[in-house]
Amino acid sequence: MLPQATHSELRGFLFSYTFSINMASSSSFLATSFIFFTLLIRFAAAQMVPAVFVFGDSLVDVGNNNHLPVSIAKANFPHNGVDFPNKKATGRFSNGKNAADFLAEKVGLPTSPPYLSVSSKNTSAFMTGVSFASGGAGIFNGTDQSLGQSIPLTKQVGYYESVYGQLVQNLGASAAQNLLSKSLFAIVIGSNDIFGYSNSTDPKKGSPQEYVDLMTLTLKQLIMRIYGHGGRKFFISGVGPIGCCPSRRHKDKTGACNEDINSIAVLYNQKLKSMLQELNSELQGVSYSYFDTYTSLGNIIQSPATYGFVEVKSACCGLGTLKAQVPCLPIATYCSNRRDHVFWDLFHPIEAAARIIVDTLFDGPSQYTSPMNVRQLLAV
């Protein structure tokens, strides 16, 4: 595979090419032209979609929560980002890149910028997508009550509708629809809703089945809103085995997974798959890829050595039992070999695990993706 050409590489080459037109002989001009068009082909091939729009929670937040004044669900401080370029803590809940970064790399685009970081005057930034994802967010409003503030999915979709309006204004309705129909809409959410249900002591909270039914119904309505504003290609991630994250393991003396929480995740994923099949038959022109995060991450946890990992129970960064009693704060300690651990902190996979997950959802077999993987989705 040819290496991907970056925007800066293309700009630099365009400058060189323009200069060579004025300076070169006819023979060197032909040679330069050949190289120029070769690079154009490289660049076009590398970019698989015009834009990526990301909705979700802290698994794909690339900095929106940095701009929420009263939220404590932030990661813009050490030791987060210790393996990110320039060791910069950007707001990603990771030692380095997260799934949103790797997905962007796969499709040949820069990571979609946080919506709250984009100036209202710089609407051109929306042309290659934007991220609405927010740490602590859920399908339902209020999943972040203990964290102060986040952007729930309902509000994320509202922000997207504003972006849609700006794209229509700038491009015209037909061109905007053409752009959006070819773009990827990634949705990674649901874990915080299930955590919220499991933590609730409200006697009126209903059964797990009733709860996940409401989760999927609410999500369906929100996807339909995105569809009504141009979205056609959807990547939807199921919830992983969240009962196995360090924040839940440390509450068991043996470090075992919390299977009560995992069972709710399984229920939700089953209902989510059925809902997506219904949606696909109800909405014209929709294509989607569902990713079985539960099985993919579960396999890593069950057979870590197969994937190059050693430690599956303890977080890399934190303090206390399994480094899960105190979050990854500047006062915490972190492991020297991040490649050994599956989890970076109480809840989030380490960069190396996120990369494996994105490799799987993008090119994976039907064991993990249905009815197609993301590469196949983009080719539809």
Contacts in CASP RR format, 6 or more apart in sequence:
PFRMAT RR
TARGET T0000
AUTHOR 0000-0000-0000
METHOD contacts of the structure
MODEL  1
MLPQATHSELRGFLFSYTFSINMASSSSFLATSFIFFTLLIRFAAAQMVP
AVFVFGDSLVDVGNNNHLPVSIAKANFPHNGVDFPNKKATGRFSNGKNAA
DFLAEKVGLPTSPPYLSVSSKNTSAFMTGVSFASGGAGIFNGTDQSLGQS
IPLTKQVGYYESVYGQLVQNLGASAAQNLLSKSLFAIVIGSNDIFGYSNS
TDPKKGSPQEYVDLMTLTLKQLIMRIYGHGGRKFFISGVGPIGCCPSRRH
KDKTGACNEDINSIAVLYNQKLKSMLQELNSELQGVSYSYFDTYTSLGNI
IQSPATYGFVEVKSACCGLGTLKAQVPCLPIATYCSNRRDHVFWDLFHPI
EAAARIIVDTLFDGPSQYTSPMNVRQLLAV
2 42 0 8 1.000
2 45 0 8 1.000
2 46 0 8 1.000
3 42 0 8 1.000
4 42 0 8 1.000
4 43 0 8 1.000
4 46 0 8 1.000
4 108 0 8 1.000
5 39 0 8 1.000
5 42 0 8 1.000
5 43 0 8 1.000
5 46 0 8 1.000
7 110 0 8 1.000
9 39 0 8 1.000
10 39 0 8 1.000
10 43 0 8 1.000
13 36 0 8 1.000
13 39 0 8 1.000
17 32 0 8 1.000
17 36 0 8 1.000
20 28 0 8 1.000
20 29 0 8 1.000
20 32 0 8 1.000
21 29 0 8 1.000
21 32 0 8 1.000
24 32 0 8 1.000
46 108 0 8 1.000
47 107 0 8 1.000
47 108 0 8 1.000
47 109 0 8 1.000
48 106 0 8 1.000
48 107 0 8 1.000
48 108 0 8 1.000
48 375 0 8 1.000
48 378 0 8 1.000
49 107 0 8 1.000
49 109 0 8 1.000
49 182 0 8 1.000
49 183 0 8 1.000
49 184 0 8 1.000
49 233 0 8 1.000
49 378 0 8 1.000
50 127 0 8 1.000
50 128 0 8 1.000
50 179 0 8 1.000
50 182 0 8 1.000
50 183 0 8 1.000
51 109 0 8 1.000
51 112 0 8 1.000
51 126 0 8 1.000
51 127 0 8 1.000
51 128 0 8 1.000
51 129 0 8 1.000
51 179 0 8 1.000
51 180 0 8 1.000
51 183 0 8 1.000
51 184 0 8 1.000
52 103 0 8 1.000
52 104 0 8 1.000
52 107 0 8 1.000
52 109 0 8 1.000
52 112 0 8 1.000
52 128 0 8 1.000
52 129 0 8 1.000
52 183 0 8 1.000
52 184 0 8 1.000
52 186 0 8 1.000
53 112 0 8 1.000
53 129 0 8 1.000
53 130 0 8 1.000
53 131 0 8 1.000
53 132 0 8 1.000
53 160 0 8 1.000
53 163 0 8 1.000
53 183 0 8 1.000
53 184 0 8 1.000
53 185 0 8 1.000
53 186 0 8 1.000
54 60 0 8 1.000
54 62 0 8 1.000
54 100 0 8 1.000
54 103 0 8 1.000
54 112 0 8 1.000
54 130 0 8 1.000
54 131 0 8 1.000
54 132 0 8 1.000
54 133 0 8 1.000
54 186 0 8 1.000
54 188 0 8 1.000
55 132 0 8 1.000
55 133 0 8 1.000
55 153 0 8 1.000
55 156 0 8 1.000
55 157 0 8 1.000
55 160 0 8 1.000
55 185 0 8 1.000
55 186 0 8 1.000
55 187 0 8 1.000
55 188 0 8 1.000
55 189 0 8 1.000
55 226 0 8 1.000
56 132 0 8 1.000
56 133 0 8 1.000
56 134 0 8 1.000
56 137 0 8 1.000
56 138 0 8 1.000
56 153 0 8 1.000
56 156 0 8 1.000
56 187 0 8 1.000
56 188 0 8 1.000
56 189 0 8 1.000
57 133 0 8 1.000
57 134 0 8 1.000
57 135 0 8 1.000
57 136 0 8 1.000
57 137 0 8 1.000
57 138 0 8 1.000
57 150 0 8 1.000
57 188 0 8 1.000
57 189 0 8 1.000
57 190 0 8 1.000
57 191 0 8 1.000
57 192 0 8 1.000
58 65 0 8 1.000
58 73 0 8 1.000
58 75 0 8 1.000
58 93 0 8 1.000
58 133 0 8 1.000
58 134 0 8 1.000
58 135 0 8 1.000
58 136 0 8 1.000
58 137 0 8 1.000
58 347 0 8 1.000
58 348 0 8 1.000
59 93 0 8 1.000
59 98 0 8 1.000
59 99 0 8 1.000
59 133 0 8 1.000
59 188 0 8 1.000
59 191 0 8 1.000
59 348 0 8 1.000
59 349 0 8 1.000
60 98 0 8 1.000
60 99 0 8 1.000
60 100 0 8 1.000
60 131 0 8 1.000
60 133 0 8 1.000
60 186 0 8 1.000
60 188 0 8 1.000
61 75 0 8 1.000
61 91 0 8 1.000
61 92 0 8 1.000
61 93 0 8 1.000
61 98 0 8 1.000
61 100 0 8 1.000
61 114 0 8 1.000
61 131 0 8 1.000
61 133 0 8 1.000
61 134 0 8 1.000
61 135 0 8 1.000
62 90 0 8 1.000
62 91 0 8 1.000
62 92 0 8 1.000
62 98 0 8 1.000
62 100 0 8 1.000
62 101 0 8 1.000
62 111 0 8 1.000
62 112 0 8 1.000
62 113 0 8 1.000
62 114 0 8 1.000
62 131 0 8 1.000
62 133 0 8 1.000
63 76 0 8 1.000
63 90 0 8 1.000
63 91 0 8 1.000
63 92 0 8 1.000
63 114 0 8 1.000
63 116 0 8 1.000
63 117 0 8 1.000
63 131 0 8 1.000
64 114 0 8 1.000
64 115 0 8 1.000
64 116 0 8 1.000
64 117 0 8 1.000
64 131 0 8 1.000
64 132 0 8 1.000
64 133 0 8 1.000
64 134 0 8 1.000
64 135 0 8 1.000
64 151 0 8 1.000
65 71 0 8 1.000
65 73 0 8 1.000
65 74 0 8 1.000
65 75 0 8 1.000
65 91 0 8 1.000
65 134 0 8 1.000
65 135 0 8 1.000
65 136 0 8 1.000
65 149 0 8 1.000
65 150 0 8 1.000
65 151 0 8 1.000
66 74 0 8 1.000
66 76 0 8 1.000
66 90 0 8 1.000
66 91 0 8 1.000
66 114 0 8 1.000
66 116 0 8 1.000
66 117 0 8 1.000
67 114 0 8 1.000
67 116 0 8 1.000
67 117 0 8 1.000
68 74 0 8 1.000
68 116 0 8 1.000
68 134 0 8 1.000
68 149 0 8 1.000
68 150 0 8 1.000
68 151 0 8 1.000
69 149 0 8 1.000
70 148 0 8 1.000
70 149 0 8 1.000
71 135 0 8 1.000
71 144 0 8 1.000
71 147 0 8 1.000
71 148 0 8 1.000
71 149 0 8 1.000
71 150 0 8 1.000
72 147 0 8 1.000
72 148 0 8 1.000
73 134 0 8 1.000
73 135 0 8 1.000
73 136 0 8 1.000
73 144 0 8 1.000
73 147 0 8 1.000
73 148 0 8 1.000
73 149 0 8 1.000
73 150 0 8 1.000
74 91 0 8 1.000
75 89 0 8 1.000
75 90 0 8 1.000
75 91 0 8 1.000
75 92 0 8 1.000
75 93 0 8 1.000
75 94 0 8 1.000
75 328 0 8 1.000
76 89 0 8 1.000
76 90 0 8 1.000
76 91 0 8 1.000
77 89 0 8 1.000
77 329 0 8 1.000
77 330 0 8 1.000
78 89 0 8 1.000
78 330 0 8 1.000
79 89 0 8 1.000
79 95 0 8 1.000
79 317 0 8 1.000
79 328 0 8 1.000
79 330 0 8 1.000
79 332 0 8 1.000
79 334 0 8 1.000
80 89 0 8 1.000
80 90 0 8 1.000
80 91 0 8 1.000
80 92 0 8 1.000
80 93 0 8 1.000
80 94 0 8 1.000
80 95 0 8 1.000
80 96 0 8 1.000
80 317 0 8 1.000
80 328 0 8 1.000
81 87 0 8 1.000
81 88 0 8 1.000
81 89 0 8 1.000
81 90 0 8 1.000
81 92 0 8 1.000
81 94 0 8 1.000
81 95 0 8 1.000
81 96 0 8 1.000
82 95 0 8 1.000
82 96 0 8 1.000
82 334 0 8 1.000
82 338 0 8 1.000
83 95 0 8 1.000
83 96 0 8 1.000
83 338 0 8 1.000
83 351 0 8 1.000
84 90 0 8 1.000
84 92 0 8 1.000
84 94 0 8 1.000
84 95 0 8 1.000
84 96 0 8 1.000
84 97 0 8 1.000
92 98 0 8 1.000
92 101 0 8 1.000
93 135 0 8 1.000
93 344 0 8 1.000
93 345 0 8 1.000
93 347 0 8 1.000
93 348 0 8 1.000
94 344 0 8 1.000
94 348 0 8 1.000
94 349 0 8 1.000
94 350 0 8 1.000
94 351 0 8 1.000
94 354 0 8 1.000
95 316 0 8 1.000
95 317 0 8 1.000
95 334 0 8 1.000
95 338 0 8 1.000
95 344 0 8 1.000
95 350 0 8 1.000
95 351 0 8 1.000
96 351 0 8 1.000
97 351 0 8 1.000
97 354 0 8 1.000
97 355 0 8 1.000
98 348 0 8 1.000
98 351 0 8 1.000
98 354 0 8 1.000
99 188 0 8 1.000
99 354 0 8 1.000
99 357 0 8 1.000
99 358 0 8 1.000
100 111 0 8 1.000
100 112 0 8 1.000
100 131 0 8 1.000
100 133 0 8 1.000
100 186 0 8 1.000
101 111 0 8 1.000
102 354 0 8 1.000
102 355 0 8 1.000
102 358 0 8 1.000
102 359 0 8 1.000
103 186 0 8 1.000
103 235 0 8 1.000
103 358 0 8 1.000
103 361 0 8 1.000
103 362 0 8 1.000
103 374 0 8 1.000
104 110 0 8 1.000
104 111 0 8 1.000
104 112 0 8 1.000
106 358 0 8 1.000
106 362 0 8 1.000
106 374 0 8 1.000
106 375 0 8 1.000
107 184 0 8 1.000
107 378 0 8 1.000
109 128 0 8 1.000
109 129 0 8 1.000
110 128 0 8 1.000
111 131 0 8 1.000
112 128 0 8 1.000
112 129 0 8 1.000
112 130 0 8 1.000
112 131 0 8 1.000
113 125 0 8 1.000
113 129 0 8 1.000
113 130 0 8 1.000
113 131 0 8 1.000
114 130 0 8 1.000
114 131 0 8 1.000
115 130 0 8 1.000
115 131 0 8 1.000
115 132 0 8 1.000
115 159 0 8 1.000
115 163 0 8 1.000
118 125 0 8 1.000
118 126 0 8 1.000
118 130 0 8 1.000
119 125 0 8 1.000
123 166 0 8 1.000
123 167 0 8 1.000
123 170 0 8 1.000
124 170 0 8 1.000
126 163 0 8 1.000
126 166 0 8 1.000
126 167 0 8 1.000
127 167 0 8 1.000
127 179 0 8 1.000
129 183 0 8 1.000
130 163 0 8 1.000
132 151 0 8 1.000
132 156 0 8 1.000
132 157 0 8 1.000
132 159 0 8 1.000
132 160 0 8 1.000
133 151 0 8 1.000
133 156 0 8 1.000
133 188 0 8 1.000
134 150 0 8 1.000
134 151 0 8 1.000
134 152 0 8 1.000
134 156 0 8 1.000
135 144 0 8 1.000
135 147 0 8 1.000
135 150 0 8 1.000
135 192 0 8 1.000
136 143 0 8 1.000
136 144 0 8 1.000
136 147 0 8 1.000
136 150 0 8 1.000
136 192 0 8 1.000
137 143 0 8 1.000
137 144 0 8 1.000
137 150 0 8 1.000
137 151 0 8 1.000
137 152 0 8 1.000
137 153 0 8 1.000
137 156 0 8 1.000
137 189 0 8 1.000
137 192 0 8 1.000
138 144 0 8 1.000
138 150 0 8 1.000
138 152 0 8 1.000
138 153 0 8 1.000
138 189 0 8 1.000
138 190 0 8 1.000
138 192 0 8 1.000
138 193 0 8 1.000
139 152 0 8 1.000
139 153 0 8 1.000
139 189 0 8 1.000
139 190 0 8 1.000
139 193 0 8 1.000
139 215 0 8 1.000
139 218 0 8 1.000
139 219 0 8 1.000
139 222 0 8 1.000
140 152 0 8 1.000
140 193 0 8 1.000
140 215 0 8 1.000
140 218 0 8 1.000
141 152 0 8 1.000
141 154 0 8 1.000
141 155 0 8 1.000
142 152 0 8 1.000
143 150 0 8 1.000
143 152 0 8 1.000
143 192 0 8 1.000
143 193 0 8 1.000
143 195 0 8 1.000
143 196 0 8 1.000
144 150 0 8 1.000
144 152 0 8 1.000
144 192 0 8 1.000
151 159 0 8 1.000
153 189 0 8 1.000
153 219 0 8 1.000
153 222 0 8 1.000
154 222 0 8 1.000
157 222 0 8 1.000
157 225 0 8 1.000
157 226 0 8 1.000
158 225 0 8 1.000
160 226 0 8 1.000
160 229 0 8 1.000
161 225 0 8 1.000
161 229 0 8 1.000
164 176 0 8 1.000
164 180 0 8 1.000
164 229 0 8 1.000
164 230 0 8 1.000
165 176 0 8 1.000
165 229 0 8 1.000
167 176 0 8 1.000
167 179 0 8 1.000
167 180 0 8 1.000
168 176 0 8 1.000
170 176 0 8 1.000
171 179 0 8 1.000
176 230 0 8 1.000
177 230 0 8 1.000
180 229 0 8 1.000
180 230 0 8 1.000
180 231 0 8 1.000
180 232 0 8 1.000
181 230 0 8 1.000
181 231 0 8 1.000
181 232 0 8 1.000
181 233 0 8 1.000
182 232 0 8 1.000
182 233 0 8 1.000
183 231 0 8 1.000
183 233 0 8 1.000
184 233 0 8 1.000
184 235 0 8 1.000
184 374 0 8 1.000
184 377 0 8 1.000
184 378 0 8 1.000
185 226 0 8 1.000
185 231 0 8 1.000
185 233 0 8 1.000
185 234 0 8 1.000
185 235 0 8 1.000
186 234 0 8 1.000
186 235 0 8 1.000
186 237 0 8 1.000
187 219 0 8 1.000
187 223 0 8 1.000
187 234 0 8 1.000
187 235 0 8 1.000
187 236 0 8 1.000
187 237 0 8 1.000
188 237 0 8 1.000
189 219 0 8 1.000
189 237 0 8 1.000
190 215 0 8 1.000
190 238 0 8 1.000
190 239 0 8 1.000
190 268 0 8 1.000
191 239 0 8 1.000
191 240 0 8 1.000
191 242 0 8 1.000
191 265 0 8 1.000
191 347 0 8 1.000
193 211 0 8 1.000
193 215 0 8 1.000
194 239 0 8 1.000
194 242 0 8 1.000
194 261 0 8 1.000
194 264 0 8 1.000
194 265 0 8 1.000
194 268 0 8 1.000
195 242 0 8 1.000
195 261 0 8 1.000
197 205 0 8 1.000
197 208 0 8 1.000
197 211 0 8 1.000
197 264 0 8 1.000
198 258 0 8 1.000
198 260 0 8 1.000
198 261 0 8 1.000
198 264 0 8 1.000
205 211 0 8 1.000
208 263 0 8 1.000
208 264 0 8 1.000
208 267 0 8 1.000
209 267 0 8 1.000
211 264 0 8 1.000
212 264 0 8 1.000
212 267 0 8 1.000
212 268 0 8 1.000
212 271 0 8 1.000
213 271 0 8 1.000
215 268 0 8 1.000
215 271 0 8 1.000
216 268 0 8 1.000
216 271 0 8 1.000
216 272 0 8 1.000
216 274 0 8 1.000
216 275 0 8 1.000
217 275 0 8 1.000
219 272 0 8 1.000
219 275 0 8 1.000
220 275 0 8 1.000
220 278 0 8 1.000
220 279 0 8 1.000
223 234 0 8 1.000
223 279 0 8 1.000
224 279 0 8 1.000
224 283 0 8 1.000
226 234 0 8 1.000
227 283 0 8 1.000
227 286 0 8 1.000
232 285 0 8 1.000
232 286 0 8 1.000
232 287 0 8 1.000
233 287 0 8 1.000
233 288 0 8 1.000
233 377 0 8 1.000
233 378 0 8 1.000
233 380 0 8 1.000
234 286 0 8 1.000
234 287 0 8 1.000
234 288 0 8 1.000
234 289 0 8 1.000
235 288 0 8 1.000
235 289 0 8 1.000
235 291 0 8 1.000
235 361 0 8 1.000
235 374 0 8 1.000
235 377 0 8 1.000
236 272 0 8 1.000
236 276 0 8 1.000
236 288 0 8 1.000
236 289 0 8 1.000
236 290 0 8 1.000
236 291 0 8 1.000
237 290 0 8 1.000
237 291 0 8 1.000
237 293 0 8 1.000
237 361 0 8 1.000
238 268 0 8 1.000
238 269 0 8 1.000
238 272 0 8 1.000
238 290 0 8 1.000
238 291 0 8 1.000
238 292 0 8 1.000
238 293 0 8 1.000
238 294 0 8 1.000
239 265 0 8 1.000
239 268 0 8 1.000
239 269 0 8 1.000
239 293 0 8 1.000
239 294 0 8 1.000
240 265 0 8 1.000
240 269 0 8 1.000
240 293 0 8 1.000
240 294 0 8 1.000
240 297 0 8 1.000
240 298 0 8 1.000
241 257 0 8 1.000
241 262 0 8 1.000
241 265 0 8 1.000
241 294 0 8 1.000
241 297 0 8 1.000
241 298 0 8 1.000
241 301 0 8 1.000
242 248 0 8 1.000
242 261 0 8 1.000
242 262 0 8 1.000
242 265 0 8 1.000
242 347 0 8 1.000
243 249 0 8 1.000
243 257 0 8 1.000
243 258 0 8 1.000
243 259 0 8 1.000
243 261 0 8 1.000
243 262 0 8 1.000
243 265 0 8 1.000
244 257 0 8 1.000
244 258 0 8 1.000
244 262 0 8 1.000
244 298 0 8 1.000
244 301 0 8 1.000
244 312 0 8 1.000
245 343 0 8 1.000
245 346 0 8 1.000
245 347 0 8 1.000
246 313 0 8 1.000
246 314 0 8 1.000
246 315 0 8 1.000
246 322 0 8 1.000
246 323 0 8 1.000
246 324 0 8 1.000
246 343 0 8 1.000
246 345 0 8 1.000
246 346 0 8 1.000
246 347 0 8 1.000
247 324 0 8 1.000
247 346 0 8 1.000
247 347 0 8 1.000
248 257 0 8 1.000
248 258 0 8 1.000
248 261 0 8 1.000
249 255 0 8 1.000
249 256 0 8 1.000
249 257 0 8 1.000
249 258 0 8 1.000
249 313 0 8 1.000
249 322 0 8 1.000
249 324 0 8 1.000
250 320 0 8 1.000
250 321 0 8 1.000
250 322 0 8 1.000
250 324 0 8 1.000
250 325 0 8 1.000
251 258 0 8 1.000
252 258 0 8 1.000
255 313 0 8 1.000
255 322 0 8 1.000
265 294 0 8 1.000
266 294 0 8 1.000
269 292 0 8 1.000
269 294 0 8 1.000
272 290 0 8 1.000
273 290 0 8 1.000
273 370 0 8 1.000
276 288 0 8 1.000
276 290 0 8 1.000
279 286 0 8 1.000
279 288 0 8 1.000
280 286 0 8 1.000
280 287 0 8 1.000
280 288 0 8 1.000
287 372 0 8 1.000
287 377 0 8 1.000
287 380 0 8 1.000
288 371 0 8 1.000
288 377 0 8 1.000
289 361 0 8 1.000
289 369 0 8 1.000
289 370 0 8 1.000
289 371 0 8 1.000
289 372 0 8 1.000
289 373 0 8 1.000
289 374 0 8 1.000
289 376 0 8 1.000
289 377 0 8 1.000
290 369 0 8 1.000
290 370 0 8 1.000
290 371 0 8 1.000
291 360 0 8 1.000
291 361 0 8 1.000
291 368 0 8 1.000
291 369 0 8 1.000
291 374 0 8 1.000
292 367 0 8 1.000
292 368 0 8 1.000
292 369 0 8 1.000
292 370 0 8 1.000
293 357 0 8 1.000
295 367 0 8 1.000
295 368 0 8 1.000
296 357 0 8 1.000
296 360 0 8 1.000
296 361 0 8 1.000
296 368 0 8 1.000
297 349 0 8 1.000
297 353 0 8 1.000
297 357 0 8 1.000
299 306 0 8 1.000
300 306 0 8 1.000
300 307 0 8 1.000
300 309 0 8 1.000
300 312 0 8 1.000
300 342 0 8 1.000
300 353 0 8 1.000
300 356 0 8 1.000
301 312 0 8 1.000
301 342 0 8 1.000
304 310 0 8 1.000
304 311 0 8 1.000
304 312 0 8 1.000
304 342 0 8 1.000
307 353 0 8 1.000
307 356 0 8 1.000
308 339 0 8 1.000
309 339 0 8 1.000
309 340 0 8 1.000
309 341 0 8 1.000
309 342 0 8 1.000
309 352 0 8 1.000
309 353 0 8 1.000
310 340 0 8 1.000
310 341 0 8 1.000
311 335 0 8 1.000
311 340 0 8 1.000
311 341 0 8 1.000
311 342 0 8 1.000
312 342 0 8 1.000
312 343 0 8 1.000
313 322 0 8 1.000
314 322 0 8 1.000
314 323 0 8 1.000
314 324 0 8 1.000
314 341 0 8 1.000
314 343 0 8 1.000
315 322 0 8 1.000
315 323 0 8 1.000
315 324 0 8 1.000
315 328 0 8 1.000
315 341 0 8 1.000
315 343 0 8 1.000
315 344 0 8 1.000
315 345 0 8 1.000
315 346 0 8 1.000
316 323 0 8 1.000
316 334 0 8 1.000
316 335 0 8 1.000
316 338 0 8 1.000
316 341 0 8 1.000
316 343 0 8 1.000
316 344 0 8 1.000
316 345 0 8 1.000
316 350 0 8 1.000
317 323 0 8 1.000
317 328 0 8 1.000
317 332 0 8 1.000
317 333 0 8 1.000
317 334 0 8 1.000
317 335 0 8 1.000
317 344 0 8 1.000
317 345 0 8 1.000
318 324 0 8 1.000
318 325 0 8 1.000
318 326 0 8 1.000
318 327 0 8 1.000
318 328 0 8 1.000
318 329 0 8 1.000
318 332 0 8 1.000
318 333 0 8 1.000
318 334 0 8 1.000
318 345 0 8 1.000
318 346 0 8 1.000
319 325 0 8 1.000
319 326 0 8 1.000
319 331 0 8 1.000
319 332 0 8 1.000
319 333 0 8 1.000
320 326 0 8 1.000
323 332 0 8 1.000
323 333 0 8 1.000
323 345 0 8 1.000
324 346 0 8 1.000
326 332 0 8 1.000
327 345 0 8 1.000
327 346 0 8 1.000
328 334 0 8 1.000
328 344 0 8 1.000
328 345 0 8 1.000
328 346 0 8 1.000
335 341 0 8 1.000
338 344 0 8 1.000
338 350 0 8 1.000
338 351 0 8 1.000
338 352 0 8 1.000
339 350 0 8 1.000
339 352 0 8 1.000
341 350 0 8 1.000
342 349 0 8 1.000
342 350 0 8 1.000
342 353 0 8 1.000
343 349 0 8 1.000
343 350 0 8 1.000
343 353 0 8 1.000
344 350 0 8 1.000
344 351 0 8 1.000
349 357 0 8 1.000
360 368 0 8 1.000
360 369 0 8 1.000
361 368 0 8 1.000
361 369 0 8 1.000
361 373 0 8 1.000
361 374 0 8 1.000
362 373 0 8 1.000
362 374 0 8 1.000
362 375 0 8 1.000
363 373 0 8 1.000
363 374 0 8 1.000
363 375 0 8 1.000
364 373 0 8 1.000
365 373 0 8 1.000
372 380 0 8 1.000
END
